[in-house]
Every structure is written in C-alpha cells, then in structure tokens.
Amino acid sequence: MDRRVTIMIGEALDKKVRLMQAKMIQKENKSVSYSHVVNLLLKKSLQ
C-alpha cells in the first residue's frame, strides 16, 4: 500500500522533476503524476 509523505523540494530540483514529467507525458501520450516521477527517480537512485 502506498503511503503519503510530505517533503520539501528545492525550486531547481522541482523544475527538473517537472521537466522529466512533461517529457514522459509527451512520450507516453497519457497523464503521469508528479508522485510517479519522484517514485521512479527514488527507486532508480536507491538500487
């Protein structure tokens, strides 16, 4: 089950995540949530 967590993200990092989100939306031609992108990045970096 997913868990709701509140975090603070710096402006520059937020812009990078949103840019990645926009690219994924264009590539997949469907909606991609901000949380989904953050989860993908965390999984990739923690492996």
C-alpha positions in Angstrom: 0.0 0.0 0.0 1.3 3.5 -0.8 2.0 5.9 1.9 1.5 9.7 1.9 4.6 11.6 2.9 5.2 15.4 2.9 8.6 16.6 1.8 10.2 19.9 0.9 11.9 20.1 -2.5 14.1 22.9 -3.7 13.0 25.1 -6.7 15.7 23.8 -9.0 15.0 20.2 -8.2 11.3 20.7 -8.6 11.9 22.2 -12.1 13.9 19.1 -13.1 11.2 16.7 -11.9 8.5 18.7 -13.7 10.6 18.7 -16.9 11.0 15.0 -16.7 7.3 14.6 -16.0 6.5 16.7 -19.1 8.8 14.6 -21.3 7.2 11.4 -20.0 3.7 12.8 -20.7 4.7 13.7 -24.3 6.4 10.3 -24.9 3.6 8.1 -23.4 0.8 10.4 -24.6 -1.0 10.0 -21.2 -1.0 11.6 -17.8 1.9 11.0 -15.5 1.7 12.2 -11.9 4.4 14.1 -10.1 4.4 11.4 -7.4 5.0 8.7 -10.1 8.1 10.6 -11.4 9.5 11.1 -7.9 9.0 7.4 -7.1 10.8 6.3 -10.3 13.7 8.6 -9.5 14.0 7.4 -5.9 13.8 3.7 -7.0 16.5 4.2 -9.6 18.8 6.1 -7.2 18.4 3.7 -4.3 19.1 0.4 -6.2 
